[in-house]
């Protein structure tokens, strides 16, 4: 298949494309089910049915190193200077395959059962209310820095047992590490990710040692206890799991909150309907995540040849599953380009699918609903103060901030 012309349909480094990739996705879907994209050496998959099926297909994996070497796949090993990032990243369950993935997920899932999340509800709702009250008292501010960010960071830090006085570096570390998930990250991004990986690892190693001496009622203490009782979990796996929970546990929630409100401000009719009927909050949360997807693509390695729409994608290739495109597929969603907060048939894949389905999805939904409810109730006149600046990142979609007034 001929290489896709980046100027026609897909250019993740073009600010205009990043601002609104959805027309390009529509063109990709119209042109076929899979497209080879030379600049990133990936196969783009834009249709919902294919993305959903491939997320569950065991012929693809988040890693290939459980079966193949870099040489087997025609890949070169990461440069030695990037090793701290890859050690941290490669031992988290998101980038592991069974049996290691199964073992770690089984331990961590105990912290995200519906019953556990329900117990967190008063804390999450109370914190959301406090943050919004401060915003109202100030007459407005930056919704990202004042509400969207501190809520999920505080919740996951509380679950991990990170003392409140030590939480300030968590978001900067996370942001720097997540910079490596963009397509073809720069050397500067890699340097920042490596530095954050080293600092975050050192911090967590010390925190784990403290919890060994003085266990608490937190997830780190629980993982230590599980290890001591015979469930195998190395210290590196524990560190990588904590970093993953922080990164995955707040990046998407922060971005969903601010892009969601930015979307609402641009759809005043839908915002008015939501203000008039707060029972729409659950479906509004789902629809906003579908309409402007916080994670635009998810990468998988092809472990055995697969066929997509008559095209063979060979073993060793990398596919980019376009979540943002799948969530606008007219084959699945009625009027996909229309924001409909009352939409009930909404099988979006913003939380992924298969064995890597987001373990924190119930908590993310609780946080998003809690902040939305608090803003609707306590800041009913919330309005946009000035046009936001979009983050230049494509894969992790968000804004630099969202200035609002009350």
C-alpha positions in Angstrom: 0.0 0.0 0.0 1.3 3.4 -0.8 2.4 5.6 2.0 -0.2 8.1 3.3 0.4 11.6 2.3 0.7 13.5 5.6 -0.5 16.8 4.1 -3.8 15.3 3.0 -5.2 13.6 6.0 -2.9 13.1 9.0 -0.2 15.4 10.3 0.3 15.2 14.1 2.8 18.0 14.0 0.6 20.5 12.3 -1.1 22.8 14.9 -4.2 23.1 12.7 -4.5 19.3 12.7 -3.9 19.1 16.4 -6.6 21.8 17.0 -9.2 19.8 15.1 -8.2 16.3 13.8 -11.7 15.1 13.3 -12.2 16.1 9.6 -8.9 14.4 8.8 -10.2 11.3 10.6 -13.3 11.3 8.5 -11.2 11.3 5.4 -9.1 8.4 6.7 -12.2 6.3 7.4 -13.6 7.1 3.9 -10.3 6.1 2.3 -10.0 2.7 3.9 -9.6 0.6 6.9 -5.8 0.8 7.4 -3.1 3.2 6.1 0.6 3.0 6.3 2.1 6.3 7.7 5.8 6.6 6.8 6.8 9.5 9.2 6.2 7.3 12.2 6.5 3.9 10.5 3.0 2.9 11.7 -0.2 1.6 10.3 -3.2 3.9 11.2 -6.5 2.2 12.0 -9.4 4.7 12.0 -12.6 2.6 12.2 -14.4 1.8 15.5 -15.0 -1.9 14.6 -11.3 -2.5 13.8 -10.0 -0.6 16.7 -12.3 -2.4 19.1 -11.4 -5.8 17.7 -7.7 -5.2 17.6 -7.7 -4.1 21.3 -8.9 -7.6 22.1 -6.7 -9.4 19.5 -3.9 -11.4 21.2 -1.9 -11.3 18.0 -1.1 -7.8 19.0 0.7 -6.7 22.2 1.8 -3.6 24.1 5.3 -5.1 24.0 7.0 -7.7 21.9 9.9 -8.4 24.2 8.2 -11.3 26.0 8.4 -13.2 22.6 11.0 -11.5 20.4 14.2 -9.5 20.5 14.7 -6.0 19.0 16.6 -7.7 16.2 13.8 -10.1 15.5 11.6 -7.1 14.9 14.1 -5.1 12.9 14.2 -2.5 15.7 17.1 -1.0 17.5 17.3 -1.0 21.3 16.6 2.4 23.0 19.8 4.5 23.6 21.5 3.7 26.9 20.9 7.3 28.1 17.1 6.7 27.9 17.3 3.6 30.1 15.8 5.0 33.3 12.6 5.9 31.4 12.3 2.5 29.8 13.0 0.6 33.0 10.3 2.6 34.7 7.8 2.3 31.8 8.4 -1.3 30.8 7.7 -2.7 34.2 4.2 -1.1 34.5 1.3 -3.4 33.7 0.2 -1.1 30.8 3.3 -2.2 28.9 3.3 -5.8 30.0 1.7 -8.9 28.6 0.5 -12.0 30.4 1.5 -13.7 32.6 3.2 -10.6 34.2 0.4 -8.3 33.3 -2.2 -10.7 34.8 -0.3 -11.0 38.1 0.2 -7.3 38.6 -3.3 -6.3 37.5 -4.9 -8.9 39.9 -3.1 -7.2 42.8 -3.8 -3.6 41.8 -7.5 -4.3 40.9 -8.3 -4.8 44.5 -7.9 -1.0 45.0 -10.4 -0.2 42.2 -13.3 -2.4 42.9 -16.8 -0.7 42.7 -17.0 -1.1 46.5 -13.6 0.7 47.0 -14.5 3.5 44.6 -17.9 3.9 46.4 -16.1 4.3 49.7 -14.0 7.1 48.1 -17.1 9.0 46.9 -17.5 11.2 50.0 -13.8 12.2 49.9 -13.9 12.9 46.1 -17.1 14.9 46.2 -16.0 16.8 49.3 -12.7 17.7 47.7 -14.4 18.8 44.5 -16.7 21.0 46.4 -13.8 22.6 48.3 -11.8 23.3 45.1 -14.8 24.9 43.4 -15.7 27.0 46.5 -12.1 28.5 46.4 -12.6 29.2 42.6 -15.9 31.0 43.4 -14.4 33.0 46.2 -11.6 34.2 43.9 -14.1 35.2 41.3 -12.7 32.7 38.8 -9.2 31.5 37.8 -7.7 28.7 35.8 -10.0 25.7 35.8 -7.1 23.4 35.0 -4.8 24.5 37.8 -7.5 25.3 40.4 -9.9 22.3 40.0 -9.1 19.8 37.2 -5.6 19.1 38.2 -5.6 19.0 42.1 -8.7 16.8 42.3 -7.4 13.6 40.6 -3.8 14.2 41.8 -4.9 14.4 45.4 -7.2 11.4 45.0 -4.5 9.1 43.6 -1.8 10.5 46.0 -4.2 9.7 48.9 -4.7 6.2 47.6 -0.9 5.7 47.3 -0.2 7.2 50.7 1.8 10.2 49.4 1.9 12.8 52.2 0.2 16.1 51.2 3.4 18.1 51.8 5.2 15.9 49.2 2.7 16.1 46.3 3.9 19.2 44.5 6.4 17.4 42.1 3.9 14.6 41.1 2.2 16.4 38.2 5.4 17.9 36.7 7.1 14.4 36.9 4.0 12.9 35.3 3.8 15.5 32.5 7.5 15.0 31.7 7.2 11.2 31.6 4.1 11.4 29.4 6.0 13.5 26.9 7.6 10.3 25.7 4.2 8.9 24.6 4.0 11.5 21.8 4.9 10.4 18.2 8.6 10.7 17.6 9.4 12.6 20.8 12.3 15.1 20.7 15.6 14.6 22.5 14.6 17.4 24.8 11.4 15.5 25.7 13.5 12.4 26.3 15.9 14.2 28.6 13.0 15.6 30.7 11.4 12.1 30.8 14.6 10.5 31.9 15.2 13.1 34.6 11.6 12.8 35.9 11.9 9.0 35.8 15.1 9.1 38.0 13.6 11.5 40.5 10.2 9.8 40.7 11.9 6.4 41.2 14.1 7.7 43.9 11.2 9.2 45.7 9.0 6.1 45.5 11.9 3.8 46.6 12.2 5.9 49.8 8.5 6.0 50.3 8.2 2.2 49.9 11.0 1.8 52.4 9.1 4.0 54.9 6.0 1.9 54.4 7.9 -1.3 55.0 8.8 0.1 58.4 5.5 1.8 59.2 2.6 0.3 57.1 -0.5 2.4 56.6 -3.9 2.1 55.1 -2.8 2.8 51.5 -2.1 1.0 48.3 1.7 0.9 48.6 1.3 -0.8 52.0 -1.2 -3.2 50.5 1.2 -4.1 47.7 4.0 -4.7 50.2 1.8 -6.9 52.3 0.7 -8.9 49.2 4.3 -9.4 48.3 5.2 -10.6 51.8 2.3 -13.0 51.7 3.6 -14.7 48.5 2.3 -12.7 45.6 5.4 -12.0 43.6 6.0 -8.3 43.0 9.5 -6.9 42.6 10.3 -3.4 43.9 10.7 -2.1 40.3 7.2 -3.5 39.5 5.9 -1.7 42.6 7.5 1.6 41.6 6.4 1.3 38.0 2.9 0.5 39.1 2.7 3.5 41.3 3.9 5.8 38.5 1.5 4.3 36.1 -1.4 4.8 38.5 -0.5 8.4 38.9 0.0 9.1 35.2 -3.0 7.2 34.0 -5.1 8.1 37.1 -5.0 11.8 36.4 -3.7 12.8 33.0 -6.9 11.7 31.2 -9.1 13.1 33.9 -7.4 16.5 34.0 -7.6 16.8 30.2 -11.2 15.5 30.0 -12.3 18.1 32.6 -10.8 21.1 30.8 -11.6 20.0 27.2 -15.0 19.0 28.4 -15.8 22.5 29.7 -14.2 24.1 26.7 -16.6 22.0 24.5 -19.5 23.0 26.7 -18.7 26.7 26.4 -18.7 26.3 22.6 -22.1 24.5 22.7 -24.2 26.9 24.8 -27.5 25.1 24.0 -26.1 21.8 25.5 -24.6 23.6 28.5 -28.0 25.3 29.2 -29.7 21.9 29.0 -27.1 20.5 31.5 -27.6 23.4 33.9 -31.3 22.9 33.8 -31.1 19.1 34.3 -28.2 17.8 36.4 -29.5 14.2 35.9 -27.7 14.5 32.5 -24.3 14.5 34.2 -23.6 10.7 33.8 -24.3 10.7 30.1 -22.6 14.1 29.7 -19.4 12.7 31.1 -19.5 9.8 28.6 -20.4 12.1 25.6 -17.7 14.7 26.3 -15.1 11.9 26.4 -16.4 10.6 23.1 -16.7 13.9 21.4 -13.2 15.1 22.1 -11.2 12.0 23.2 -8.4 12.7 25.8 -6.1 9.9 24.4 -6.1 10.1 20.7 -4.3 6.9 19.8 -3.0 3.7 21.4 -0.1 1.8 19.9 0.3 -2.0 19.6 2.9 -4.3 18.2 1.9 -6.9 15.6 3.2 -10.2 17.1 1.7 -12.4 14.2 0.6 -11.3 10.8 -2.9 -9.8 10.8 -5.3 -8.8 7.9 -7.3 -5.6 8.0 -9.7 -5.0 5.1 -7.7 -7.2 2.7 -4.3 -5.6 3.7 -1.8 -7.8 5.5 0.0 -6.0 8.3 3.1 -8.1 9.0 4.6 -9.3 12.2 7.0 -6.6 13.5 4.9 -3.7 12.4 3.3 -1.2 14.8 -0.3 -0.1 14.6 -1.7 3.1 15.8 -5.3 2.6 16.9 -7.0 6.0 16.4 -9.3 6.3 19.4 -10.4 9.8 18.4 -11.4 8.6 15.0 -13.2 5.5 16.3 -15.3 7.7 18.6 -16.6 9.7 15.6 -17.4 6.7 13.4 -20.8 7.1 11.8 -21.1 3.3 11.5 -21.5 3.2 15.3 -22.6 6.7 16.5 -25.7 8.6 15.2 -24.6 12.1 14.1 -21.1 11.6 15.5 -20.1 15.2 14.9 -23.0 16.4 17.0 -22.5 16.9 20.8 -25.5 15.3 22.5 -25.3 15.2 26.3 -28.3 12.9 26.5 -26.8 10.3 24.2 -27.4 6.9 25.8 -26.1 4.6 23.1 -22.4 5.5 23.5 -19.9 2.6 23.2 -16.9 4.9 23.1 -13.5 3.4 23.6 -11.8 6.2 25.5 -11.0 3.8 28.3 -9.6 1.2 25.8 -10.8 -2.4 25.8 -9.6 -6.0 26.3 -7.0 -6.9 28.9 -5.7 -3.3 29.0 -9.1 -1.7 29.7 -8.5 1.2 32.1 -8.5 -0.2 35.6 -9.3 3.2 37.0 -12.4 3.9 34.8 -14.9 3.8 37.7 -12.7 6.3 39.6 -12.3 8.6 36.6 -16.0 8.7 36.1 -16.6 9.5 39.7 -14.0 12.4 39.6 -15.4 13.8 36.4 -19.0 13.6 37.6 -18.0 15.1 41.0 -16.2 18.1 39.6 -19.0 18.7 37.0 -21.7 18.5 39.7 -19.8 20.9 42.0 -19.2 23.4 39.2 -22.9 23.3 38.0 -24.2 23.7 41.6 -21.7 26.1 43.2 -20.7 28.1 40.1 -23.9 28.2 38.0 -22.7 31.3 36.1 -19.3 29.8 35.2 -18.2 31.5 31.9 -15.1 31.5 29.7 -12.8 34.4 30.5 -10.6 34.1 27.4 -9.8 31.7 24.6 -7.6 28.9 25.8 -4.3 27.8 24.3 -4.3 24.2 23.1 -1.5 21.9 24.2 0.8 21.2 21.2 0.7 17.5 22.0 -1.4 15.2 19.8 -1.6 11.8 21.5 -2.5 13.2 24.9 -5.0 15.9 24.0 -5.5 18.9 26.3 -5.3 22.6 26.9 -2.5 24.7 28.5 -5.2 26.1 30.8 -8.8 27.3 30.8 -9.4 30.8 32.2 -12.9 31.1 33.7 -14.9 33.7 35.6 -17.8 33.3 38.0 
